[in-house]
Amino acid sequence: MDWEAIRSFFVNQGPQKLVEHQIESYEDFIRNKLPLIVSSTAPIVVWHEQDEVTKKYKYEFRLTFENITYIKPRIHEATGRVKPMFPQEARLRNFTYAAQMFADVRFVTRMYAGEKLDTFTEQCRVFEGISLGKIPVMLGSSLCIMKDYPMSYEELGECPNDPFGYFIIHGSERTILCQEKVADNRIMVFASKKTAAKYTHTVELKSLHESFTMPPKKLEIRLNTKFNGFGQPLTACFPRFREDIPVMVIFRALGLEADEDIVKLVWGTNVEQYESLTASFRECSDIKVYSRDDAVEYLSHHLQYGTNMEDKKEYVRMLLETELLPHVKFGGDTASKQTFESRKCILISLMIKRLILTAQGKIKLDDRDAYPNKRVVTTGALLTHLFRQLFQKVCKDVRGKFVHEVNNDTWKKGEPRPLEVLNINNLYKILKVSTIEGKLKQALATGNFTVQGVGPANAGSTATKVGVSQVLNRLSYLATVSHLRRIQTPVEKSGKLLAPRKLHGTSFGYVCPVETPEGHSVGIVKAMSMMTSISQHTPSMIVMRLIDTADVDWITDLNNNGGTPVSINGVIVAYTQKPALVFNILKEAKRTFVLHPHSGITWSVTKQDISIETDGGRIVRPLFKVKDGAILPKPASSDWNDWVKTNVEYIDSAESDTIRVAMMPAEITAQHTHCEIHPSLMLGHMASTIPMSDHNQSPRNTYQSAMGKQAMGLYAKNYSKRLDKNGYVLCSPMRPFVETRMMNVMKVQEMPFGYNAIVAIGIYSGYNQEDSVILNKGALDRGLFRSLYYTIYKDEEHRNVASGKEEKFAKPRRENTRGYKNSSYHAVQENGMPAVNSIIQANDIVIGKVTNLKQDSHGYSFRDSSTTHKGAEPCRVDGVWQDKNSDGYPFIKVRAVSERVPEIGDKVSSRHGQKGTCGIILNEEDMPYTASGLRPDIIMNPHAVPSRMTIAQLMETMFGKICTEKGTMGDGTPYSHLKIEDLRKHMVELGMHPYGNEIMYNGQTGEMMEAEIFMGPTFYQRLKHMVSDKIHSRNKGPIVSLTRQPCEGRSRDGGLRVGEMERDCMLSHGTAMFTKERLMDVSDPFNTGFCKNCGVLAVVNKEASIYDCGTCGVQTEFEMKTIPYAMKLWCQELEAMHIVPRLVFE
């Protein structure tokens, strides 16, 4: 049953199921969040012509945006032709794959009349389909143009296994990494870390309204260290107030005035704790705040500076409604103001209770790193926060320009015609749509999701302000999928904090425990487990309507607070005497899809509350439901939704604390509520490809998770149509003999990434020491590990209208071209394009291009601007593309391919973190052999096994031998209870050595080896790290103009640095002349003059007979010396700081 469910989840849903969280999140943004932001933004109102007597205005102009629509990506050619834009063409022509966004603009005018200007005539005009710019489209979403065509993805030029879920910006594929953040609308208590802090503990709640139209509002209540004679008082800190407010002032401002009522609300019948609030009440009475009016009066005197409202009290009342816990009012909630105030009082009382009990040590501090307290910000949420800021900025700019249009009195000449203030012509003049389009593109291209000059500086958390947009990893298919399912914690990578990096217990089943990078990103960058998904926000009012059918007492005031509290997204909305009934109604609604299946329903018996979470960003995973000690029966159909309706339930990390999960069906007892679908589902996509990984030491699995992304294979089925900057394709890769079942459902067998090599573990010739391996030349000649390396050369014609310079693709001619390159132009045709299938050597010209010049005295009309082949190895021109890019400039792209045969120094690896470089390539006849003539392809060193404990590799080799004899594929799925003893029995049955050893003969002497050699087929990967990409040396080459020393880096033909350690070695050997040669003679020798009188750098020009010392004025005593140019520069920079370095002459 387990694998039927897994196949139903993956196979029937297609590869897009892997990035469902990205696509659903984007869909929510374009269909719900974006229209909501536009429609809920306050109208742009402009008043005109104030009456001096009544101080009222005669004219009112109001602009609102509504009815968002989209047109799918299109290309507007220079010829005027409009055609659909497909992703493949967007990549090829460097377009941004974006949809046009439109809105209706409603323009309402009011012209007031009468003595008191109390009557008005209203006119309205709607401008339909006004462009708001372009919005980048996620591939695979409903805005993607491929959804409109019945053809397969393959026919549209895409890889059928491509998961999509990424963007194309200027022809480059980019993905937005999911970001972790602390959950909103959750009460969390922390201890102060500072020793001399003003408070010992603090409780905080970030309140985010579910409409997402405003940033989170943070309420913090602090337990002060200062003792006021009655105890430690509580103070609150929330937006718009310049200092901490006594917490009892807030209760009274919300209408809860009596001390007794406040105490009972916080502690109920727990009389012993009443004394804990005495200090806070005393502080409130000291400032003489006893009633609601007193509290509002007090708050009005403590507003932040800058408020110029005439009625400060009214402003305070408005702040208490909008800035204090705004999330208590759900979208579409029509309850009374008293209800919302009651909900706020209950929440604040709960915060106080948690704070005091934690300070007393009765309950534990909250853990920021626990997954119930975390949320994952997906693409849609990041774009929502960005678009909200951008749209506010657009409205702000529109208002400024609109005021200018209103003040332009042309509409008042003769009879006033207010509707004529705005027409289709000046509407686009005041509406600067490039703000939205440009910034969205910039955010996706750079990863910076902040907008300057909008909202308060501290609005929103870091996760909502900085999204990480990265170029999609196309090195291998697994690397692509892994990149799209990655989660990043926005913590400083260089930070010393250990807690965020550790594998938290609450992440079991949600985050892969294996896949994380080594080094400074360890634990910061994580991967989602196989079947996990991320919830999308659903409205809270659906839950409100559901529990209305159960027996609950709604909170309308503060009198009915008995029973089990029922909270929705952190807000207590009701109490019930029948928690089991409410819980069962909600669970049934979730099962029947009335509630979204990702909703979290928790009945905590210890906390005595029922909590319903429908917010976005919770990581959820499916589990089998268990009843009466058995898993519920499976559905009749293979549709995944039917599984969810019958015996599968999505559980989030908060629910995990309240259920009992069996690991395997055999372990189920009457107490269990759920069962894992399969234990291997706790792993991520990379770790799921490691066979029998439960037999390896855990760091080895982590290493393979990183190296598997670097393994060459088939990174996309349409690689022959793609123009990737670097493409590695393995020639005739194989499907491994030993697979995991997860590799089948992930389509990895269709995109293989290695070879089944015959591997012997032994010492032979000494060339496989220290993680190097010996390769069989005969196997390499037959094609083992042979690969193709694709690279792209591109150039475009630019025209500078100001200078008149114009570039043109053509084959330069020596007689009329300045800067004619000392390279071969044999491959370039007259139109500047290379001939397909032509061979290009190092420094040959790939694309011919000239820039026109005004004819000079030498008769040159052009300058050579051609592109040369940078690599040292020859390559073949595989394809040439010519078209016009998004700016209308012609461009040429050339794809070159070179064959890479393994050589000494190239890197290979098994699937168990056993990486090694090639130490020597031995002739086939020199390799050891068995009596049957079998010779290994690879010989690895036995010393690589004991300390690393990669038992799974040894098991894979044994299993591989069994598979070759039986002609079957092996199932190496982790946690499938496969034992070495089982493999041993099969080996004996097949007449082989029980542990896979072979008697072998030395290929060079023919003698039988003294020891038995362990040998068999093992799946090996060739990694992208190759000697031909890294080999580097130089004689003479480019220098840095500032220091006149060789520049740095292989790509710039830089020099090899002699650093401090190398210098110390040379000095310790006493090689003074060699040191001088390395550090000066072959670097930056410079002959210059010094004044012998004062020892300072002088101005010396022998040709012009100029000798002058600017320091002492002497013009006779000078000496020429050769020094490093960097020293001459250093002397001059010191002189600029009034420090004079002097040379002393003998």
Secondary structure, 3 states (H helix, E strand, C coil): CHHHHHHHHHCCCCHHHHHHHHHHHHHHHHHHHHHHHHHHCCCEEEEEEECCCCCCEEEEEEEEEEEEEEECCEEECCCCCEEECCHHHHHHCCCCCEEEEEEEEEEEEEEEECCCCCEEEEEEEEEEEEEEEEEECCCCCCCCHHHHCCCCCCCCCCCCCCCCCCEEECCEEEEECEEEEECCCCCEEEECCCCCCCEEEEEEEEECCCCCCCCCEEEEEEEECCCCCCCCCEEEECCCECCCEEHHHHHHHCCCCCHHHHHHHHHCCCHHHHHHHHHHHHHHHHCCCCCHHHHHHHHHCCECCCCCCCCHHHHHHHHHHHCCCHHHCCCCCCCCHHHHHHHHHHHHHHHHHHHHHHHCCCCCCCCCCCHHHEEEECHHHHHHHHHHHHHHHHHHHHHHHHHHHHHCHHHHCCCCCHHHHCCHHHHHHHCCCHHHHHHHHHHHHHCCCCCCCCCCCCCCCHHHHCCCEEECCCCCHHHHHHHHCEEECCCCCCCCCCHHHCCCHHHCCCECCCCCCCHHHCCCEEEECCCCEECCCCCCHHHHHHHCCCCEEECCCCCCCCCEEEEECCEEEEEECCHHHHHHHHHHHHHCCCCCCCCEEEEECCCCEEEEECCCCCEEEEEEEEECCEECCCCCCCCHHHHHHHCEEEEEHHHHCCCCEECCHHHCCCCCCEECCCHHHHCCCCHHHCCCHHHECHHHHHHHHHHHHHECECCCCCCCCCCCCEEEEECCCCCCCEECHHHHHCCHHHCCCCEEEEEEECCCCCCCCCCEEEEEHHHHHCCCCCEEEEEEEEEECCEECCCCEEEEECCCCHHHEECCCCCCCCCECCCCCECCCCEECCCCEEECEEEECCCCCCCCCEEECCEECCCCCCEEEEEEEEEECCCCCEEEEEEEEEEECCCCCCEEEECCCCEEEEEEEECHHHCCEECCCCCCCEEECHHHCCCCCEHHHHHHHHHHHHHHHHCCCEECCCCCCCCHHHHHHHHHHCCCCCCCEECEECCCCCCECCCCEEEEEEEEEEECCCHHHHCCCCCCCCECCCCCCECCCCCCCCCCCCCHHHHHHHHHCCCHHHHHHHHHHCCCEEEEEEECCCCCECEEECCCCEEECCCCCCCCCEEEEEEEHHHHHHHHHHHHCCCCCCCCCC
